[in-house]
Amino acid sequence: MLQEQIINNVIEPAGKVISQVTNEFLIFRLGEEEYGIAILKVQEIRGYDAITQIANVPEFIKGVINLRGIIVPILDMRIKFRLGSASYDQFTVVIILNVAGRVMGIVVDGVSDVINLDAGQVKPAPGLGSVIDIEFIMGLGTVDERMLILIDIEKMMSSDDMGLIERSIN
């Protein structure tokens, strides 16, 4: 989406216009891997606190919190991505997101920084056939020796198995 991208046009001497796309991503950890989501989707970052559990919800939905009068569903990304059991410590945080006008939170092992990635630093996700679902992976970002898995959080949250956001029909 254009609102998520900052587009800088560079005019070369021959008059040719090159579009360079720069995106800002909030980087978070799940286990040993680093993931990135568009910073414009992030509302705030909070420490992990008490969550009210709800009956008959998928395992990855931990429950809800009351955030200044708004009931916010909280999802554990480690469970959603099947990365083993989640352990909560002083580094565990909840990233509060605003996705398609809906406020929700995701539990991650920790956040590290915000990184600008230009188009040259983002590679397409490898095609792994039916072995792994890469539907929500925008690409792989590289910064020095770091490999970042870039998640399309809006696409993930509006997927059928999540059921948190209604899809718009075009």
Secondary structure, DSSP 8 states (H G I E B T S, - for coil): -GGG-EEEEEE-TTS-EEEEEEEEEEEEEETTEEEEEEGGGEEEEEE----B--TT--TTEEEEEEETTEEEEEEEHHHHTT-S-----TT-EEEEEEETTEEEEEEESEEEEEEEEEGGGEE-----TTSS--TTEEEEEEETTEEEEEE-HHHHHTSTTT-SS-----
